[in-house]
Amino acid sequence: MLKLKNINTFYGNIQALHDVSLEVKQGEIITLIGANGAGKTTTLMSICGIVPPRSGEIIFEGKPIHQMKTDEIVKLGIVQVPEGRLIFPYMTVMENLDMGAYLRKDKEGIKKDLEYIFELFPILAQRRNQQGGTLSGGEQQMLAISRALMARPRLLLLDEPSLGLAPLVIRQIFEIIKKINRENNTTIFLVEQNAHQALKIAHRGYVMENGRITLVDSASNLLNNEEVKKAYLGL
C-alpha cells in the first residue's frame, strides 16, 4: 500500500532521515519505534508532505506522492493524528469532528461515521457540545483520533497516541486502535515511544536509530529480541 524508498529528509542543512526504506501492506498495523529524536515524527511528516524529502520516493498504491502537497495527499486517503493531539481547543467536540469531514460531500456516510465514532467513544457523545480544550488528555486523544476517522482514511498515521496519558487510558486507546484496524480494515502506521504496547498490537515493526532503520521484523519477534528488550522495553 505504501512504500518509502531511500528517503532522505533535511531540516535546513541538518539531515534527519538517512536512506529510510519501509513498506506498509493493506490491512496491517505497522509500528515504528525508537528513542526520542530518532526521526519517527519526521518519517510521518515526509509521508504527509509537511517536510518533503530531498531525495528518494514515496509510493502510495502505485502512485508517487513525494512531490504532492499535503491537501492532495489527504484526498488520497492518508490522514495523520499528530503528536500532542492538536485539536481545535475553542471549537466544540462536534465542530472538531465536522472539520475532520471537511473534504467529504457524502452526508449519509458522514452521519454513519459519526454514529460509529460515538459507539467507539461514548464519552464524546456525552460531551459533543463541550469545547475541545476543556476535555481531559485522554478525551482529547480520543477526539483527535475521531477527527481523523471522520476523513474516512485508507491509511491512518498515528504519532505518539499514548503521550502524556495515564496507563489505564493508554490501554483503552490501544484497544481502540486494534478495533479500528479490525472492524474498518483501516491500515495503520503507528509511531510510538511506548514500544511494548505498540508491538503488542502491531503485525510488524521497524526500529529507527538516528534517522536510520536498523531493524525490521514481526512484532512478536521484536518483543522477544534481546537488544530491543534492553533498549526500548526496559527489560
C-alpha atoms as an extended CHARMM CRD file, in Angstrom:
* protein
*
       235  EXT
         1         1  MET       CA              0.0000000000        0.0000000000        0.0000000000  PROA      1               0.0000000000
         2         2  LEU       CA              2.7630000000        2.4230000000        0.9970000000  PROA      2               0.0000000000
         3         3  LYS       CA              6.4390000000        2.2530000000        0.1230000000  PROA      3               0.0000000000
         4         4  LEU       CA              9.2700000000        4.5250000000        1.1820000000  PROA      4               0.0000000000
         5         5  LYS       CA             12.4110000000        4.0850000000       -0.9230000000  PROA      5               0.0000000000
         6         6  ASN       CA             15.7090000000        5.6080000000        0.2330000000  PROA      6               0.0000000000
         7         7  ILE       CA             14.1270000000        8.6820000000        1.7950000000  PROA      7               0.0000000000
         8         8  ASN       CA             16.4840000000       11.4930000000        2.8240000000  PROA      8               0.0000000000
         9         9  THR       CA             14.8550000000       14.3800000000        4.6560000000  PROA      9               0.0000000000
        10        10  PHE       CA             16.5230000000       17.5550000000        5.9030000000  PROA      10              0.0000000000
        11        11  TYR       CA             15.7220000000       20.4940000000        8.1690000000  PROA      11              0.0000000000
        12        12  GLY       CA             17.8580000000       23.1700000000        6.5070000000  PROA      12              0.0000000000
        13        13  ASN       CA             21.3440000000       21.6450000000        6.3800000000  PROA      13              0.0000000000
        14        14  ILE       CA             20.6520000000       19.0640000000        9.0850000000  PROA      14              0.0000000000
        15        15  GLN       CA             19.8080000000       15.6050000000        7.7830000000  PROA      15              0.0000000000
        16        16  ALA       CA             17.0380000000       13.9220000000        9.8090000000  PROA      16              0.0000000000
        17        17  LEU       CA             16.3870000000       10.7960000000        7.7240000000  PROA      17              0.0000000000
        18        18  HSD       CA             19.0740000000        8.6960000000        6.0380000000  PROA      18              0.0000000000
        19        19  ASP       CA             18.0110000000        6.3480000000        3.2140000000  PROA      19              0.0000000000
        20        20  VAL       CA             14.8530000000        5.2500000000        5.0110000000  PROA      20              0.0000000000
        21        21  SER       CA             13.0570000000        2.3950000000        3.2650000000  PROA      21              0.0000000000
        22        22  LEU       CA              9.9520000000        0.6770000000        4.6050000000  PROA      22              0.0000000000
        23        23  GLU       CA              6.6020000000       -0.6310000000        3.4600000000  PROA      23              0.0000000000
        24        24  VAL       CA              3.0950000000       -0.8810000000        4.8300000000  PROA      24              0.0000000000
        25        25  LYS       CA              0.7520000000       -3.5390000000        3.4550000000  PROA      25              0.0000000000
        26        26  GLN       CA             -3.0240000000       -3.2100000000        3.1540000000  PROA      26              0.0000000000
        27        27  GLY       CA             -4.7960000000       -4.0620000000        6.4240000000  PROA      27              0.0000000000
        28        28  GLU       CA             -1.6720000000       -4.1260000000        8.6050000000  PROA      28              0.0000000000
        29        29  ILE       CA             -0.7760000000       -2.3270000000       11.7840000000  PROA      29              0.0000000000
        30        30  ILE       CA              2.8600000000       -1.2990000000       11.3780000000  PROA      30              0.0000000000
        31        31  THR       CA              4.7720000000        0.3160000000       14.2020000000  PROA      31              0.0000000000
        32        32  LEU       CA              7.9110000000        2.4380000000       14.0550000000  PROA      32              0.0000000000
        33        33  ILE       CA              9.7000000000        2.5130000000       17.4050000000  PROA      33              0.0000000000
        34        34  GLY       CA             12.7950000000        4.3550000000       18.5550000000  PROA      34              0.0000000000
        35        35  ALA       CA             14.1450000000        6.8200000000       21.0860000000  PROA      35              0.0000000000
        36        36  ASN       CA             13.0620000000       10.4470000000       21.2460000000  PROA      36              0.0000000000
        37        37  GLY       CA             14.6380000000       12.3480000000       18.3390000000  PROA      37              0.0000000000
        38        38  ALA       CA             15.2720000000        9.1920000000       16.2810000000  PROA      38              0.0000000000
        39        39  GLY       CA             13.3510000000       10.5820000000       13.2760000000  PROA      39              0.0000000000
        40        40  LYS       CA              9.9880000000        8.8630000000       13.7580000000  PROA      40              0.0000000000
        41        41  THR       CA              7.8330000000       12.0010000000       13.5100000000  PROA      41              0.0000000000
        42        42  THR       CA              9.9210000000       13.2490000000       10.5610000000  PROA      42              0.0000000000
        43        43  THR       CA              9.0710000000        9.9880000000        8.7720000000  PROA      43              0.0000000000
        44        44  LEU       CA              5.3580000000       10.7640000000        9.1240000000  PROA      44              0.0000000000
        45        45  MET       CA              5.9180000000       14.4150000000        8.1430000000  PROA      45              0.0000000000
        46        46  SER       CA              7.6880000000       13.2210000000        4.9820000000  PROA      46              0.0000000000
        47        47  ILE       CA              4.8090000000       10.8920000000        4.0790000000  PROA      47              0.0000000000
        48        48  CYS       CA              2.2870000000       13.7280000000        4.5770000000  PROA      48              0.0000000000
        49        49  GLY       CA              4.2940000000       16.2580000000        2.5620000000  PROA      49              0.0000000000
        50        50  ILE       CA              4.7430000000       18.6000000000        5.5450000000  PROA      50              0.0000000000
        51        51  VAL       CA              8.5360000000       18.1440000000        5.3930000000  PROA      51              0.0000000000
        52        52  PRO       CA              9.0740000000       16.8160000000        1.8510000000  PROA      52              0.0000000000
        53        53  PRO       CA             12.0730000000       14.5150000000        1.3320000000  PROA      53              0.0000000000
        54        54  ARG       CA             15.0380000000       15.9140000000       -0.5650000000  PROA      54              0.0000000000
        55        55  SER       CA             15.5950000000       12.5850000000       -2.3130000000  PROA      55              0.0000000000
        56        56  GLY       CA             14.0050000000        9.1430000000       -2.5330000000  PROA      56              0.0000000000
        57        57  GLU       CA             10.4830000000        8.0510000000       -3.3880000000  PROA      57              0.0000000000
        58        58  ILE       CA              7.2060000000        7.6470000000       -1.5110000000  PROA      58              0.0000000000
        59        59  ILE       CA              4.6910000000        5.4650000000       -3.3560000000  PROA      59              0.0000000000
        60        60  PHE       CA              1.0590000000        5.1210000000       -2.2300000000  PROA      60              0.0000000000
        61        61  GLU       CA             -0.9270000000        2.4340000000       -4.0710000000  PROA      61              0.0000000000
        62        62  GLY       CA              1.4410000000        2.6300000000       -7.0070000000  PROA      62              0.0000000000
        63        63  LYS       CA              1.3470000000        6.4360000000       -7.2200000000  PROA      63              0.0000000000
        64        64  PRO       CA              4.3520000000        8.6640000000       -6.3450000000  PROA      64              0.0000000000
        65        65  ILE       CA              3.2940000000       11.1900000000       -3.6910000000  PROA      65              0.0000000000
        66        66  HSD       CA              6.6210000000       12.6590000000       -2.5030000000  PROA      66              0.0000000000
        67        67  GLN       CA              6.1650000000       15.8050000000       -4.6140000000  PROA      67              0.0000000000
        68        68  MET       CA              2.4860000000       16.2720000000       -3.8330000000  PROA      68              0.0000000000
        69        69  LYS       CA              1.0280000000       18.8970000000       -1.4920000000  PROA      69              0.0000000000
        70        70  THR       CA             -0.3780000000       17.8590000000        1.8780000000  PROA      70              0.0000000000
        71        71  ASP       CA             -4.0330000000       18.5070000000        0.9850000000  PROA      71              0.0000000000
        72        72  GLU       CA             -3.6690000000       16.3570000000       -2.1540000000  PROA      72              0.0000000000
        73        73  ILE       CA             -2.1800000000       13.5430000000       -0.0460000000  PROA      73              0.0000000000
        74        74  VAL       CA             -5.1120000000       13.7680000000        2.4030000000  PROA      74              0.0000000000
        75        75  LYS       CA             -7.5420000000       13.4830000000       -0.5170000000  PROA      75              0.0000000000
        76        76  LEU       CA             -5.8830000000       10.1630000000       -1.4490000000  PROA      76              0.0000000000
        77        77  GLY       CA             -6.8470000000        8.8050000000        1.9890000000  PROA      77              0.0000000000
        78        78  ILE       CA             -3.7240000000        9.3440000000        4.1280000000  PROA      78              0.0000000000
        79        79  VAL       CA             -4.6720000000       11.0500000000        7.3890000000  PROA      79              0.0000000000
        80        80  GLN       CA             -2.4350000000       11.8350000000       10.3730000000  PROA      80              0.0000000000
        81        81  VAL       CA             -3.2120000000       12.1770000000       14.0680000000  PROA      81              0.0000000000
        82        82  PRO       CA             -0.3510000000       14.4790000000       15.1190000000  PROA      82              0.0000000000
        83        83  GLU       CA              1.7930000000       14.2570000000       18.2310000000  PROA      83              0.0000000000
        84        84  GLY       CA              0.2750000000       16.3630000000       21.0120000000  PROA      84              0.0000000000
        85        85  ARG       CA             -3.2270000000       15.8270000000       19.5570000000  PROA      85              0.0000000000
        86        86  LEU       CA             -3.5910000000       19.4070000000       18.1960000000  PROA      86              0.0000000000
        87        87  ILE       CA             -7.3760000000       19.5020000000       18.3800000000  PROA      87              0.0000000000
        88        88  PHE       CA             -9.1060000000       22.8660000000       17.9600000000  PROA      88              0.0000000000
        89        89  PRO       CA             -9.4380000000       23.8760000000       21.6570000000  PROA      89              0.0000000000
        90        90  TYR       CA            -12.0680000000       26.6060000000       21.2380000000  PROA      90              0.0000000000
        91        91  MET       CA            -14.2980000000       24.5290000000       18.9760000000  PROA      91              0.0000000000
        92        92  THR       CA            -16.7960000000       22.0470000000       20.3660000000  PROA      92              0.0000000000
        93        93  VAL       CA            -16.3420000000       18.2940000000       20.0020000000  PROA      93              0.0000000000
        94        94  MET       CA            -18.9030000000       18.3240000000       17.1600000000  PROA      94              0.0000000000
        95        95  GLU       CA            -17.1350000000       21.1940000000       15.3740000000  PROA      95              0.0000000000
        96        96  ASN       CA            -13.8150000000       19.3210000000       15.6130000000  PROA      96              0.0000000000
        97        97  LEU       CA            -15.4590000000       16.2420000000       14.0910000000  PROA      97              0.0000000000
        98        98  ASP       CA            -17.0310000000       18.3680000000       11.3380000000  PROA      98              0.0000000000
        99        99  MET       CA            -13.5490000000       19.6500000000       10.4680000000  PROA      99              0.0000000000
       100       100  GLY       CA            -12.4020000000       16.0460000000       10.0240000000  PROA      100             0.0000000000
       101       101  ALA       CA            -15.0880000000       15.5570000000        7.3790000000  PROA      101             0.0000000000
       102       102  TYR       CA            -14.2890000000       18.8850000000        5.6720000000  PROA      102             0.0000000000
       103       103  LEU       CA            -13.3530000000       17.3450000000        2.3000000000  PROA      103             0.0000000000
       104       104  ARG       CA            -16.3390000000       14.9830000000        2.1840000000  PROA      104             0.0000000000
       105       105  LYS       CA            -19.6690000000       15.5460000000        0.4490000000  PROA      105             0.0000000000
       106       106  ASP       CA            -21.4600000000       12.2590000000        1.2980000000  PROA      106             0.0000000000
       107       107  LYS       CA            -23.8810000000       13.3740000000        4.0220000000  PROA      107             0.0000000000
       108       108  GLU       CA            -25.2340000000        9.8890000000        4.7260000000  PROA      108             0.0000000000
       109       109  GLY       CA            -21.7140000000        8.4630000000        5.0230000000  PROA      109             0.0000000000
       110       110  ILE       CA            -20.7080000000       11.2820000000        7.3930000000  PROA      110             0.0000000000
       111       111  LYS       CA            -23.7680000000       10.6140000000        9.5650000000  PROA      111             0.0000000000
       112       112  LYS       CA            -22.9540000000        6.8790000000        9.6700000000  PROA      112             0.0000000000
       113       113  ASP       CA            -19.3180000000        7.5220000000       10.6030000000  PROA      113             0.0000000000
       114       114  LEU       CA            -20.4080000000        9.9110000000       13.3610000000  PROA      114             0.0000000000
       115       115  GLU       CA            -22.6370000000        7.1920000000       14.8410000000  PROA      115             0.0000000000
       116       116  TYR       CA            -19.7120000000        4.7430000000       14.6870000000  PROA      116             0.0000000000
       117       117  ILE       CA            -17.4110000000        7.2090000000       16.4750000000  PROA      117             0.0000000000
       118       118  PHE       CA            -19.9420000000        7.7800000000       19.2530000000  PROA      118             0.0000000000
       119       119  GLU       CA            -20.1410000000        3.9830000000       19.6670000000  PROA      119             0.0000000000
       120       120  LEU       CA            -16.3370000000        3.7880000000       19.8740000000  PROA      120             0.0000000000
       121       121  PHE       CA            -16.0900000000        6.7340000000       22.2690000000  PROA      121             0.0000000000
       122       122  PRO       CA            -19.3890000000        7.1940000000       24.1780000000  PROA      122             0.0000000000
       123       123  ILE       CA            -17.7780000000        9.9590000000       26.2780000000  PROA      123             0.0000000000
       124       124  LEU       CA            -17.5020000000       12.1270000000       23.1350000000  PROA      124             0.0000000000
       125       125  ALA       CA            -21.2340000000       11.7340000000       22.5180000000  PROA      125             0.0000000000
       126       126  GLN       CA            -21.8650000000       12.9880000000       26.0480000000  PROA      126             0.0000000000
       127       127  ARG       CA            -19.5140000000       15.9310000000       25.5380000000  PROA      127             0.0000000000
       128       128  ARG       CA            -20.4580000000       16.7860000000       21.9440000000  PROA      128             0.0000000000
       129       129  ASN       CA            -21.2640000000       20.4460000000       22.7990000000  PROA      129             0.0000000000
       130       130  GLN       CA            -18.2270000000       20.9290000000       25.0560000000  PROA      130             0.0000000000
       131       131  GLN       CA            -15.1380000000       22.8710000000       23.8990000000  PROA      131             0.0000000000
       132       132  GLY       CA            -12.2680000000       20.5750000000       22.9350000000  PROA      132             0.0000000000
       133       133  GLY       CA             -9.8120000000       22.3730000000       25.2050000000  PROA      133             0.0000000000
       134       134  THR       CA            -11.8740000000       21.5420000000       28.3170000000  PROA      134             0.0000000000
       135       135  LEU       CA            -11.5720000000       17.7600000000       27.7700000000  PROA      135             0.0000000000
       136       136  SER       CA             -9.0720000000       15.6170000000       29.6870000000  PROA      136             0.0000000000
       137       137  GLY       CA             -5.8760000000       14.4850000000       27.9120000000  PROA      137             0.0000000000
       138       138  GLY       CA             -7.3380000000       11.0510000000       27.1850000000  PROA      138             0.0000000000
       139       139  GLU       CA            -10.5710000000       12.5220000000       25.8540000000  PROA      139             0.0000000000
       140       140  GLN       CA             -8.6170000000       14.9100000000       23.6280000000  PROA      140             0.0000000000
       141       141  GLN       CA             -6.6940000000       11.9390000000       22.1980000000  PROA      141             0.0000000000
       142       142  MET       CA             -9.9970000000       10.1760000000       21.5200000000  PROA      142             0.0000000000
       143       143  LEU       CA            -11.2220000000       13.3330000000       19.7740000000  PROA      143             0.0000000000
       144       144  ALA       CA             -8.0300000000       13.6220000000       17.6950000000  PROA      144             0.0000000000
       145       145  ILE       CA             -8.4060000000       10.0050000000       16.5120000000  PROA      145             0.0000000000
       146       146  SER       CA            -12.1260000000       10.5360000000       15.8490000000  PROA      146             0.0000000000
       147       147  ARG       CA            -11.4930000000       13.7140000000       13.8530000000  PROA      147             0.0000000000
       148       148  ALA       CA             -9.0740000000       11.7290000000       11.6520000000  PROA      148             0.0000000000
       149       149  LEU       CA            -11.6080000000        8.8910000000       11.2460000000  PROA      149             0.0000000000
       150       150  MET       CA            -14.1910000000       11.4110000000       10.0130000000  PROA      150             0.0000000000
       151       151  ALA       CA            -11.9790000000       11.8670000000        6.9410000000  PROA      151             0.0000000000
       152       152  ARG       CA            -12.5110000000        8.1200000000        6.3040000000  PROA      152             0.0000000000
       153       153  PRO       CA             -8.7760000000        7.3280000000        5.9570000000  PROA      153             0.0000000000
       154       154  ARG       CA             -7.4450000000        4.3880000000        3.9810000000  PROA      154             0.0000000000
       155       155  LEU       CA             -4.1170000000        4.7820000000        5.8290000000  PROA      155             0.0000000000
       156       156  LEU       CA             -4.1610000000        6.2290000000        9.3550000000  PROA      156             0.0000000000
       157       157  LEU       CA             -0.8850000000        7.6790000000       10.6860000000  PROA      157             0.0000000000
       158       158  LEU       CA             -0.7310000000        7.8650000000       14.4860000000  PROA      158             0.0000000000
       159       159  ASP       CA              2.0470000000        9.8810000000       16.1140000000  PROA      159             0.0000000000
       160       160  GLU       CA              2.6410000000        9.0230000000       19.8100000000  PROA      160             0.0000000000
       161       161  PRO       CA             -1.0110000000        8.4140000000       20.7610000000  PROA      161             0.0000000000
       162       162  SER       CA             -0.0140000000        7.3890000000       24.3160000000  PROA      162             0.0000000000
       163       163  LEU       CA              1.9530000000       10.5660000000       25.0640000000  PROA      163             0.0000000000
       164       164  GLY       CA              1.1380000000       12.0420000000       28.4660000000  PROA      164             0.0000000000
       165       165  LEU       CA             -1.7460000000        9.6730000000       29.2100000000  PROA      165             0.0000000000
       166       166  ALA       CA             -2.4560000000        7.5610000000       32.3010000000  PROA      166             0.0000000000
       167       167  PRO       CA             -1.7330000000        3.7920000000       31.9590000000  PROA      167             0.0000000000
       168       168  LEU       CA             -5.4410000000        2.8550000000       32.0350000000  PROA      168             0.0000000000
       169       169  VAL       CA             -6.2470000000        5.3340000000       29.2470000000  PROA      169             0.0000000000
       170       170  ILE       CA             -3.2530000000        4.1190000000       27.2190000000  PROA      170             0.0000000000
       171       171  ARG       CA             -4.6020000000        0.5440000000       27.3150000000  PROA      171             0.0000000000
       172       172  GLN       CA             -8.0140000000        1.8060000000       26.2280000000  PROA      172             0.0000000000
       173       173  ILE       CA             -6.5510000000        3.8230000000       23.3090000000  PROA      173             0.0000000000
       174       174  PHE       CA             -4.5280000000        0.8290000000       22.0620000000  PROA      174             0.0000000000
       175       175  GLU       CA             -7.5940000000       -1.4260000000       22.2480000000  PROA      175             0.0000000000
       176       176  ILE       CA             -9.4740000000        1.1100000000       20.1210000000  PROA      176             0.0000000000
       177       177  ILE       CA             -6.6160000000        1.2380000000       17.5690000000  PROA      177             0.0000000000
       178       178  LYS       CA             -6.8400000000       -2.5590000000       17.2420000000  PROA      178             0.0000000000
       179       179  LYS       CA            -10.6160000000       -2.3310000000       16.8500000000  PROA      179             0.0000000000
       180       180  ILE       CA            -10.3940000000        0.3390000000       14.1110000000  PROA      180             0.0000000000
       181       181  ASN       CA             -7.9420000000       -1.8530000000       12.2020000000  PROA      181             0.0000000000
       182       182  ARG       CA            -10.0510000000       -4.9890000000       12.6070000000  PROA      182             0.0000000000
       183       183  GLU       CA            -13.5540000000       -3.5870000000       12.0410000000  PROA      183             0.0000000000
       184       184  ASN       CA            -12.8500000000       -0.9880000000        9.3480000000  PROA      184             0.0000000000
       185       185  ASN       CA             -9.9070000000       -2.7070000000        7.6690000000  PROA      185             0.0000000000
       186       186  THR       CA             -8.1030000000        0.6210000000        8.1510000000  PROA      186             0.0000000000
       187       187  THR       CA             -4.3610000000        0.2620000000        7.6280000000  PROA      187             0.0000000000
       188       188  ILE       CA             -2.4360000000        1.8410000000       10.4970000000  PROA      188             0.0000000000
       189       189  PHE       CA              1.1100000000        3.2040000000       10.7050000000  PROA      189             0.0000000000
       190       190  LEU       CA              1.8230000000        3.7560000000       14.3900000000  PROA      190             0.0000000000
       191       191  VAL       CA              4.7670000000        5.8040000000       15.6560000000  PROA      191             0.0000000000
       192       192  GLU       CA              5.2320000000        5.2100000000       19.3530000000  PROA      192             0.0000000000
       193       193  GLN       CA              7.7570000000        5.5390000000       22.1910000000  PROA      193             0.0000000000
       194       194  ASN       CA              5.7630000000        3.0590000000       24.2670000000  PROA      194             0.0000000000
       195       195  ALA       CA              7.3510000000        0.1900000000       22.3530000000  PROA      195             0.0000000000
       196       196  HSD       CA              5.8290000000       -2.5750000000       24.4620000000  PROA      196             0.0000000000
       197       197  GLN       CA              2.2200000000       -1.5040000000       23.8700000000  PROA      197             0.0000000000
       198       198  ALA       CA              2.8690000000       -0.7670000000       20.1920000000  PROA      198             0.0000000000
       199       199  LEU       CA              4.4790000000       -4.1450000000       19.4820000000  PROA      199             0.0000000000
       200       200  LYS       CA              1.6690000000       -5.9610000000       21.3210000000  PROA      200             0.0000000000
       201       201  ILE       CA             -0.9220000000       -4.7480000000       18.7880000000  PROA      201             0.0000000000
       202       202  ALA       CA              1.2080000000       -4.4650000000       15.6060000000  PROA      202             0.0000000000
       203       203  HSD       CA              1.7750000000       -7.0770000000       12.9120000000  PROA      203             0.0000000000
       204       204  ARG       CA              5.2680000000       -5.8780000000       12.0360000000  PROA      204             0.0000000000
       205       205  GLY       CA              7.7070000000       -3.3570000000       13.4250000000  PROA      205             0.0000000000
       206       206  TYR       CA             10.6340000000       -1.1880000000       12.3800000000  PROA      206             0.0000000000
       207       207  VAL       CA             13.2930000000        0.1350000000       14.7450000000  PROA      207             0.0000000000
       208       208  MET       CA             14.7680000000        3.5640000000       13.9920000000  PROA      208             0.0000000000
       209       209  GLU       CA             18.0200000000        4.9960000000       15.3690000000  PROA      209             0.0000000000
       210       210  ASN       CA             19.4740000000        8.3700000000       14.4060000000  PROA      210             0.0000000000
       211       211  GLY       CA             17.3000000000        8.6560000000       11.3050000000  PROA      211             0.0000000000
       212       212  ARG       CA             18.0920000000        5.1530000000       10.0350000000  PROA      212             0.0000000000
       213       213  ILE       CA             16.0750000000        1.9290000000       10.0330000000  PROA      213             0.0000000000
       214       214  THR       CA             18.2260000000       -0.5420000000       11.9660000000  PROA      214             0.0000000000
       215       215  LEU       CA             15.8740000000       -3.4890000000       12.3800000000  PROA      215             0.0000000000
       216       216  VAL       CA             12.6860000000       -4.8740000000       10.8290000000  PROA      216             0.0000000000
       217       217  ASP       CA             10.8110000000       -7.9890000000       11.9350000000  PROA      217             0.0000000000
       218       218  SER       CA              7.4460000000       -9.3170000000       13.0060000000  PROA      218             0.0000000000
       219       219  ALA       CA              6.1630000000       -7.5460000000       16.1120000000  PROA      219             0.0000000000
       220       220  SER       CA              6.2850000000      -10.7670000000       18.1530000000  PROA      220             0.0000000000
       221       221  ASN       CA              9.9450000000      -11.3550000000       17.2280000000  PROA      221             0.0000000000
       222       222  LEU       CA             10.8410000000       -7.7640000000       18.1420000000  PROA      222             0.0000000000
       223       223  LEU       CA              9.0990000000       -8.1890000000       21.5130000000  PROA      223             0.0000000000
       224       224  ASN       CA             11.4010000000      -11.1350000000       22.1970000000  PROA      224             0.0000000000
       225       225  ASN       CA             14.5660000000       -9.5790000000       20.7200000000  PROA      225             0.0000000000
       226       226  GLU       CA             17.1700000000       -9.0990000000       23.4850000000  PROA      226             0.0000000000
       227       227  GLU       CA             18.5230000000       -5.8270000000       22.0280000000  PROA      227             0.0000000000
       228       228  VAL       CA             15.0170000000       -4.3760000000       21.6860000000  PROA      228             0.0000000000
       229       229  LYS       CA             14.1600000000       -5.5080000000       25.2220000000  PROA      229             0.0000000000
       230       230  LYS       CA             17.1900000000       -3.7050000000       26.6640000000  PROA      230             0.0000000000
       231       231  ALA       CA             16.9170000000       -0.5340000000       24.5840000000  PROA      231             0.0000000000
       232       232  TYR       CA             13.1540000000        0.0400000000       24.3610000000  PROA      232             0.0000000000
       233       233  LEU       CA             11.2240000000       -2.2710000000       26.6680000000  PROA      233             0.0000000000
       234       234  GLY       CA             13.1060000000       -1.5800000000       29.9040000000  PROA      234             0.0000000000
       235       235  LEU       CA             13.7790000000       -5.2950000000       30.4140000000  PROA      235             0.0000000000
